[in-house]
Amino acid sequence: MPHRWIRVVAALVLGFSLAAGASAQENVLRTLFPADVKGLDPCTADDVYTSRAVSEVYEGLMEYAYLERPSKAVPNLADGMPQVSPDGLTYTFKLKKGILFADDPCFKATGGKGREVTTEDFVYSWKRVADFKNRAYNWAIFDKKIAGFNAFREASKAEGATDYSMKVDGLQTPDPHTLVIKLLEPYPQLLVNLCHPATFVHPREAVEMYGKEFLNKPVGTGPFKVTSWIRNSKIVFERNPTYHGAVYPSAGEPEDQAAGFLADAGKPIPFVDKVEAHIIVEDQPSWLRLIKGELDYGGIPKDNYATVVDPKTKEIRASFGEKGIRLHKMQEIDVTMTGFNMEDSFLGKHKLVRQAMSLAYDMPRRMELFYNNRCVHAQSPLPPGMFGYDAACKNPYGQKDVEKAKKLLVEAGFPDGKGIPTLVYENMADTTSRQFGEMFQREMAKIGITITLNGNTWPEFSAKMRSKRAQIFGYGSHASIPDPEDFLAIFYGPNEAPGPNPTNFKNKRYDELYEKMKIMNDSPERKKVIDEMIQILHDETPVIWGVHRIGFRLVHQWLANYKPHPFGYGFSKFYRIDPKLREEAMKKL
């Protein structure tokens, strides 16, 4: 199973913000990343923030349809949908002609002018994900899928430079605009997988010229180029003058016409000249800028929820609606968790202790305190709306029961927690994450377990999970494809860290079921396989399940075409700003 989901620390609300002082008259989209991105190399796109940034600059063969629901893959740089063989093993893509990489000094042969993209560029880009030396977190996208690709990966483990001229039987380029993919077995999720930022095309010239600095020197085909990046402060994306001229979609849901989402159908994109993404970790600075109109859309922090939304009706209060602010709600395709490192010398050996810790966890209280009940209590990794989700499913260790937890510790040989070493909980260093950790600390103390808290920056946190140095950690997963494989892969043994299985959970039966499930189409038979996998997760308890979040976002009246999408990467190109309306409306805020 590939990395079709995006790793997210257990941040409770995403906000969006912009530093004060930008002119209201500028045709600029104002947004925010609540954590710095690690880099702008597509093969490192393994978290929400990096993937958002990468998707402004780079593109792939496919992308998600912006307006249509349920989510589906549509052509981006591909010239139409692929031709698929009757046995489902061969996909033939045609690449659009005239697609150019953005101008950059790396193109010495053309004096810095961006050259045309070919299908060989896609093969090269995907080989970089496969190259063991790159430690690309997203190798799971291709692992055991494409004929000969695993042989390339094994060869890349040898000392010295990786031989990128090595042929891969399953990646053929009969001409510069034709790519033939030969699979080892049918893979129904291939097309949505090719919407993942890790599969986006980039030029060999840039990688070779910039070396380790390539992550700071993006060269793509997308609607924007990076013109400024101040670490931990701001990334500025400006219109790419050589962009290939895509247009706003003409297909959507039945209600989209009345909602105004099709008013720009067929018009050239992007509509904005610039995207300014400011990096602000704490909720309150972002919130203040949102209500002042210094950003165009944003989330609602937990401490401000009742000010904006009527808790009974869950609709926006009249005082905000009168200012032209709209409320958008959407069930997120995600899950939050508290993970246990199953390779830890203590936690990995004591299932009853993990079960007891899960029983001591007060999720309903967390839902109230940290989420304003904007969520669904998770009983498994699968969120509402995903095939395999069962509203009747109940995790036997997912309901608070302190007395039962204490009995399990006695059974495990640790009455009142005696003999259990001090355990370390890793999370982010922001205020909300710290409060979340402190509550976990108090809960575990009630059953005699001592917890030490560690606050981290996002890169520090991610590095600890990848290197198996995190003992207990608050994290979450946001899907990048609309399929249960996306979440079930989190516990697939071969995906252990640095892959998308940070708990390093390994279970032979689970892995067998996963291999079976991933090539099945949705059916009652597939549901039975998924149910058994979830039962294994319940029993083994590699994580304490958290919630599936419901996104509440405020949108100012001057931002048009904003429609929340469960897989929202690369959609800034569809947004339209009315600078004059913004200037007038901000006077009333």
C-alpha positions in Angstrom: 0.0 0.0 0.0 1.4 3.3 -0.9 1.6 6.4 1.2 -1.9 7.7 0.3 -2.3 9.5 3.5 -0.6 12.4 4.9 0.9 12.5 8.4 -0.4 15.2 10.7 0.6 15.8 14.3 -2.5 15.9 16.6 -3.0 19.6 16.1 -6.6 20.2 16.8 -7.5 23.1 14.5 -5.8 24.3 11.4 -5.7 28.1 11.0 -4.7 30.3 8.1 -3.0 33.7 8.5 -1.1 36.5 6.9 1.1 39.1 8.4 -0.6 42.5 8.7 0.4 45.2 6.2 -0.3 43.7 2.8 -2.5 45.8 0.6 -6.1 44.9 0.4 -6.0 45.9 -3.3 -3.5 43.2 -4.3 -4.7 40.2 -6.2 -3.2 37.9 -3.6 -4.5 34.8 -1.9 -3.7 34.9 1.8 -3.2 31.7 3.6 -1.2 30.0 6.3 0.8 26.9 7.2 0.6 26.1 11.0 4.1 24.5 10.7 7.1 25.0 8.5 7.5 22.8 5.5 10.6 20.5 5.4 11.3 21.3 1.8 9.9 21.5 -1.7 11.2 18.3 -3.2 8.2 16.2 -4.3 9.7 13.0 -3.1 9.7 14.4 0.5 6.0 15.3 0.3 4.9 13.2 3.3 3.0 15.6 5.5 0.1 18.0 5.0 2.2 21.2 5.0 4.9 20.0 2.6 2.3 18.5 0.3 0.3 21.8 0.2 3.5 23.7 -0.7 4.7 21.2 -3.3 1.3 21.2 -5.0 1.5 24.9 -5.7 4.6 24.4 -7.8 4.5 20.8 -9.2 2.0 18.7 -11.1 1.4 15.1 -11.9 -0.4 13.0 -14.6 -3.6 13.1 -12.6 -5.3 15.4 -10.0 -8.5 15.3 -8.1 -11.6 16.8 -9.7 -12.1 20.0 -7.8 -15.9 20.3 -7.7 -17.2 16.7 -8.2 -18.1 14.4 -5.3 -17.3 11.7 -4.4 -13.6 12.4 -5.1 -12.2 11.0 -8.3 -9.0 11.3 -10.4 -9.1 13.3 -13.6 -6.3 14.1 -16.1 -3.8 16.9 -15.3 -0.7 16.6 -17.4 -2.1 13.4 -18.9 -3.8 14.0 -22.2 -7.0 12.2 -21.3 -7.7 9.1 -19.2 -5.3 6.2 -19.7 -6.0 3.2 -21.9 -6.3 0.1 -19.6 -5.8 -3.5 -20.7 -8.6 -6.0 -20.2 -6.6 -7.7 -17.4 -6.1 -4.4 -15.6 -2.3 -4.8 -15.7 -1.2 -2.3 -18.3 -2.0 1.5 -18.3 -1.0 3.6 -21.3 -0.9 7.3 -20.7 -0.5 10.0 -23.2 1.3 13.2 -22.0 0.1 16.6 -23.2 2.4 18.3 -25.6 4.0 21.7 -25.0 4.1 21.4 -21.2 7.2 23.3 -20.0 9.1 23.3 -16.8 9.4 26.8 -15.4 12.4 28.9 -16.5 15.4 28.2 -14.3 19.2 28.5 -14.6 19.5 24.7 -14.4 18.5 24.5 -18.0 21.9 25.5 -19.4 21.2 24.1 -22.9 18.3 26.6 -23.4 19.9 29.5 -21.6 17.6 29.2 -18.6 14.4 28.7 -20.5 12.3 25.8 -19.3 12.2 22.8 -21.6 9.3 20.6 -22.6 8.4 17.8 -20.2 8.6 14.2 -21.5 7.5 10.9 -20.1 11.2 10.1 -19.3 10.9 12.9 -16.7 8.2 11.0 -15.0 10.2 7.8 -14.9 13.2 9.8 -13.5 11.0 11.5 -10.9 9.5 8.2 -9.7 13.0 6.5 -9.6 14.0 9.2 -7.1 11.2 8.0 -4.9 12.4 4.4 -5.3 16.0 5.3 -4.7 16.9 3.9 -1.3 19.5 6.6 -0.8 16.8 9.3 -0.9 15.0 7.7 2.1 11.8 8.8 0.4 8.9 8.2 2.8 6.5 7.6 -0.1 8.2 4.5 -1.6 5.1 2.6 -0.4 3.2 4.2 -3.4 5.2 2.0 -5.8 6.3 -0.9 -3.6 5.5 -4.3 -5.2 3.2 -2.6 -7.7 5.2 -2.1 -10.9 7.2 -4.8 -12.8 10.9 -4.5 -12.1 10.7 -1.4 -9.8 11.6 -3.3 -6.7 14.7 -4.6 -8.4 15.7 -0.9 -9.1 15.2 -0.1 -5.5 17.4 -3.0 -4.3 20.1 -2.0 -6.8 20.0 1.5 -5.3 21.1 0.2 -1.9 24.6 -0.5 -3.3 27.4 1.9 -2.5 28.1 4.7 -4.9 25.8 6.7 -7.1 22.5 5.1 -8.1 22.3 4.1 -11.8 19.3 5.9 -13.1 19.8 4.4 -16.6 18.8 1.0 -15.2 15.7 -0.1 -17.1 12.5 -0.9 -15.2 10.3 -3.3 -17.2 7.1 -1.8 -15.9 7.9 1.8 -16.9 8.2 2.1 -20.6 8.4 5.3 -22.8 8.0 4.3 -26.4 8.0 8.0 -27.3 8.4 11.3 -25.4 4.7 11.6 -24.9 3.7 8.0 -24.1 4.1 6.2 -20.8 3.2 2.6 -20.3 2.9 1.2 -16.8 2.9 -2.5 -16.3 1.6 -3.7 -13.0 2.4 -6.9 -11.2 -1.2 -7.4 -10.2 -4.4 -5.4 -10.6 -4.4 -2.2 -8.6 -7.7 -0.4 -8.5 -6.2 2.6 -6.7 -3.5 3.5 -9.2 -5.1 6.6 -10.7 -5.9 8.2 -7.4 -2.4 7.3 -6.3 -1.0 9.4 -9.2 -2.7 12.4 -7.6 -0.2 12.2 -4.8 2.4 15.0 -4.7 5.2 12.5 -4.4 4.5 11.4 -8.0 4.7 14.9 -9.4 7.2 15.5 -12.2 10.5 17.4 -11.8 13.6 17.8 -14.0 16.8 15.9 -13.6 18.8 19.1 -14.5 17.5 20.8 -11.3 18.3 17.9 -9.0 21.8 17.5 -10.4 22.6 21.2 -10.4 21.3 22.0 -6.9 22.1 18.7 -5.2 21.1 18.9 -1.5 19.7 22.4 -2.1 17.1 21.1 -4.5 14.5 21.0 -1.7 14.9 24.8 -1.6 15.0 25.3 -5.4 11.8 24.0 -6.8 11.4 23.7 -10.5 8.0 22.5 -11.7 5.2 22.9 -14.2 2.6 24.3 -11.9 0.7 27.5 -11.8 3.1 29.2 -9.4 6.8 29.6 -8.7 8.4 30.2 -5.4 9.9 33.7 -5.3 10.6 34.0 -1.6 10.9 31.6 1.3 11.9 32.8 4.8 12.1 29.7 7.0 9.5 29.6 9.9 8.0 32.8 8.5 6.6 33.0 4.9 6.6 31.4 1.5 5.6 33.5 -1.5 4.3 31.8 -4.7 3.9 34.0 -7.8 2.2 33.3 -11.1 4.3 31.1 -13.4 4.5 32.9 -16.7 5.1 29.7 -18.7 2.2 27.8 -17.1 0.4 25.6 -19.7 -3.0 27.3 -19.4 -5.4 25.0 -17.8 -9.0 26.1 -17.2 -11.5 26.2 -14.4 -13.7 23.0 -14.3 -17.1 22.8 -16.0 -18.4 19.7 -14.1 -19.6 19.7 -10.5 -22.3 18.6 -8.2 -26.0 19.5 -9.0 -26.1 22.4 -6.5 -22.8 24.0 -7.7 -24.4 26.1 -10.3 -26.8 27.8 -7.8 -23.9 28.2 -5.3 -21.8 30.1 -7.9 -19.1 27.5 -8.2 -19.5 27.2 -12.0 -19.5 30.9 -12.8 -15.8 30.7 -13.9 -16.2 27.4 -15.9 -13.8 27.2 -18.8 -11.9 30.3 -17.9 -8.0 30.3 -17.7 -6.4 29.7 -14.3 -4.9 30.7 -12.0 -7.0 33.7 -11.0 -4.7 35.2 -8.4 -1.3 36.6 -9.1 0.3 35.5 -5.9 -0.2 33.2 -2.9 1.3 34.3 0.4 1.6 31.4 2.9 2.6 32.6 6.4 3.9 30.1 8.9 2.3 30.7 12.4 2.2 27.9 14.9 -0.1 29.3 17.5 -3.9 29.6 17.0 -4.6 33.0 18.4 -2.4 35.1 16.2 -4.0 33.4 13.2 -7.5 34.0 14.6 -6.9 37.7 15.1 -5.7 38.1 11.6 -8.7 36.1 10.2 -11.3 38.3 11.9 -9.5 41.4 10.9 -9.6 40.3 7.2 -5.9 40.0 6.9 -6.4 36.5 5.6 -9.0 35.2 3.2 -10.2 32.0 4.9 -9.4 30.0 8.0 -10.2 27.6 10.7 -11.9 28.3 14.1 -9.7 27.7 17.1 -11.3 25.8 20.0 -11.3 28.8 22.3 -13.1 31.0 19.8 -15.7 28.5 18.6 -18.6 29.6 20.7 -18.0 33.2 19.7 -18.6 32.4 16.0 -20.8 29.3 16.0 -24.0 28.7 17.9 -23.2 25.4 19.7 -26.9 24.3 19.5 -27.5 24.9 15.8 -23.8 24.6 14.7 -24.4 27.5 12.4 -22.6 30.8 12.1 -23.9 33.6 14.4 -25.7 36.5 12.8 -23.1 39.0 13.8 -20.5 37.3 11.6 -22.8 36.5 8.8 -23.7 40.2 8.5 -20.1 40.9 7.8 -20.2 38.7 4.8 -18.4 35.8 6.4 -19.5 32.3 5.3 -19.2 29.0 7.3 -18.2 25.8 5.5 -18.4 22.4 7.2 -16.9 19.2 6.0 -16.3 15.7 7.4 -12.5 15.4 7.3 -11.1 12.1 5.9 -8.8 11.7 8.8 -8.1 10.1 12.1 -6.1 11.2 15.2 -4.3 8.7 17.4 -1.9 8.3 20.3 0.7 5.8 19.0 2.9 3.3 20.8 6.2 2.3 19.3 5.9 -1.4 19.1 9.6 -1.8 18.9 10.0 -0.2 22.3 11.6 -2.6 24.7 8.7 -2.2 27.2 5.6 -1.1 25.4 6.1 -3.5 22.5 6.1 -6.5 24.9 3.1 -5.6 27.0 -0.2 -5.6 25.2 -2.2 -5.5 28.4 -0.5 -2.3 29.4 -1.3 -0.7 26.1 -5.0 -1.8 26.5 -5.1 -0.4 30.0 -3.7 2.9 28.8 -6.4 3.0 26.2 -9.1 2.4 28.8 -7.8 5.2 30.9 -8.1 7.6 28.0 -11.1 10.0 28.3 -12.0 10.7 24.7 -15.5 12.2 25.2 -13.9 14.8 27.5 -11.3 15.6 24.9 -13.9 15.9 22.2 -15.6 18.6 24.4 -12.4 20.4 25.5 -10.3 20.4 22.4 -12.7 19.9 19.5 -15.9 21.6 20.6 -17.5 18.2 19.7 -16.6 19.0 16.0 -15.7 15.4 15.5 -16.7 11.7 15.6 -15.2 9.4 18.2 -12.9 7.0 16.3 -13.3 3.3 16.8 -11.0 2.3 14.0 -8.8 4.1 11.5 -11.6 4.4 8.9 -13.5 7.7 9.0 -17.2 8.3 8.0 -17.6 8.3 4.3 -14.9 5.8 3.7 -15.7 2.3 2.4 -15.5 -0.1 5.4 -16.6 2.5 8.0 -19.1 1.0 10.4 -21.0 3.3 12.7 -21.9 0.3 14.9 -18.2 -0.7 15.4 -17.1 -0.4 19.0 -13.5 -0.8 20.2 -13.6 -2.9 23.4 -10.6 -0.8 24.7 -11.9 2.5 23.4 -14.4 3.5 26.1 -13.1 5.0 29.4 -13.1 2.5 32.2 -10.4 3.2 34.8 -11.3 0.2 37.0 -11.0 -2.2 34.1 -7.7 -0.6 33.2 -6.4 -1.2 36.7 -7.4 -4.8 36.6 -5.5 -5.3 33.3 -2.4 -3.8 34.9 -2.7 -6.4 37.8 -3.1 -9.1 35.2 0.0 -7.8 33.4 2.0 -8.0 36.6 2.1 -4.2 37.3 -0.5 -3.5 40.1 -1.1 0.2 40.4 1.5 0.7 37.7 4.4 -0.5 39.9 7.3 -1.7 37.8 6.3 0.3 34.7 9.2 2.7 33.8 8.5 6.4 33.2 7.2 6.7 29.6 7.9 9.6 27.2 5.1 11.2 25.2 6.2 13.2 22.1 4.0 16.0 20.7 4.2 19.5 19.2 5.3 22.4 21.3 2.3 24.7 20.7 -0.1 25.6 23.5 -3.0 23.2 22.4 -0.7 20.2 21.9 0.9 20.9 25.3 -2.5 21.0 27.0 -3.4 17.8 25.2 -0.3 16.1 26.6 -0.9 17.3 30.1 -4.3 15.7 30.1 -2.8 12.5 28.9 -0.3 12.8 31.7 -3.0 13.2 34.3 -5.1 10.3 32.9 -2.2 7.9 33.1 -1.3 9.0 36.6 -4.7 7.7 37.7 -3.6 4.1 36.9 -0.1 4.6 38.3 1.8 5.3 35.0 4.2 8.2 34.9 4.5 10.2 31.7 7.2 12.7 30.7 6.2 15.2 28.0 8.4 16.4 25.2 7.4 19.3 22.9 8.9 19.4 19.4 8.9 21.4 16.3 7.3 19.7 13.3 10.6 18.6 11.7 11.9 17.3 15.1 8.6 15.4 15.7 8.7 13.9 12.2 12.3 12.9 12.5 11.7 11.1 15.8 8.9 9.0 14.3 10.9 8.2 11.2 13.9 7.0 13.2 11.8 5.0 15.7 12.9 7.2 18.6 9.4 8.2 19.7 8.1 6.0 22.4 4.5 7.4 22.6 3.3 10.1 20.3 0.2 12.1 19.4 -0.4 12.1 15.7 -2.9 11.7 13.0 -3.4 10.7 9.4 -5.2 12.6 6.6 -6.1 10.5 3.6 -4.6 11.4 0.2 -6.8 8.8 -1.7 -10.4 7.9 -1.1 -9.8 4.2 -0.2 -9.5 2.3 3.0 -6.1 1.0 2.0 -4.9 4.5 2.8 -5.5 4.1 6.5 -5.0 0.4 6.8 -1.5 0.8 5.4 -0.6 2.7 8.6 -0.2 -0.7 10.3 1.2 -2.8 7.5 4.5 -4.3 8.7 6.7 -3.6 5.6 5.6 0.1 6.0 7.5 0.4 9.3 9.4 3.7 10.0 10.7 5.5 8.1 7.6 4.5 6.1 4.0 5.4 6.9 3.8 2.9 9.8 5.3 4.9 12.7 4.1 2.5 15.4 6.2 -0.2 13.7 3.3 -2.6 14.2 3.9 -6.1 12.7 1.3 -8.9 12.6 1.5 -11.7 10.2 -2.2 -12.2 9.8 -2.9 -8.5 9.4 -0.3 -8.3 6.7 -1.8 -11.2 4.9 -5.2 -9.6 5.0 -3.8 -6.3 3.9 -2.2 -7.9 0.8 -5.6 -9.4 -0.1 -7.6 -6.4 0.6 -5.6 -3.9 -1.4 -6.3 -5.5 -4.8 -10.0 -6.0 -4.1 -12.8 -3.8 -5.4 -15.4 -2.6 -2.8 -17.7 -5.5 -2.1 -19.1 -7.5 0.9 -16.1 -9.7 0.7 -13.7 -6.8 1.0 -15.7 -5.5 3.9 -15.3 -8.9 5.7 -11.5 -8.7 5.3 -11.4 -5.1 6.6 -13.5 -6.1 9.6 -11.0 -8.8 10.6 -8.1 -6.4 10.2 -9.8 -3.9 12.5 -10.5 -6.7 15.1 -6.7 -7.4 15.1 -6.0 -3.7 15.7 -8.5 -3.6 18.6 -6.9 -6.6 20.2 -3.2 -5.6 19.7 -3.8 -1.9 20.5 -0.8 -0.3 18.7 -2.6 3.0 19.1 -5.3 4.8 21.2 -7.9 5.9 18.8 -8.8 9.6 18.8 -11.3 11.3 16.5 -12.4 11.9 13.0 -12.5 15.7 12.7 -15.2 17.9 11.2 -13.7 20.9 9.6 -15.3 24.3 10.3 -13.9 27.0 8.1 -14.7 30.7 7.7 -14.5 32.3 4.3 -14.6 36.0 3.6 -17.0 37.3 1.0 -14.2 38.5 -1.4 -12.9 34.9 -1.9 -14.9 33.1 -4.6 -14.7 29.4 -5.7 -13.7 28.2 -2.3 -15.3 24.7 -1.9 -13.7 22.4 0.7 -12.3 19.3 -0.7 -11.3 16.2 1.3 -8.0 16.0 -0.6 -7.2 19.7 -0.9 -3.9 20.0 -2.6 -3.1 22.3 -5.5 -6.5 24.1 -5.5 -5.3 27.6 -4.9 -5.3 28.0 -8.7 -9.1 27.8 -8.7 -9.7 30.5 -6.1 -10.6 34.1 -7.1 -10.1 37.2 -5.1 -12.1 40.5 -5.5 -9.5 43.1 -4.3 -12.0 46.0 -4.4 -14.6 44.1 -2.4 -11.9 43.1 0.1 -10.9 46.7 0.5 -14.4 47.9 1.2 -15.4 44.9 3.4 -12.3 45.3 5.6 -13.4 48.7 6.6 -16.4 47.2 8.3 -14.5 44.4 10.1 
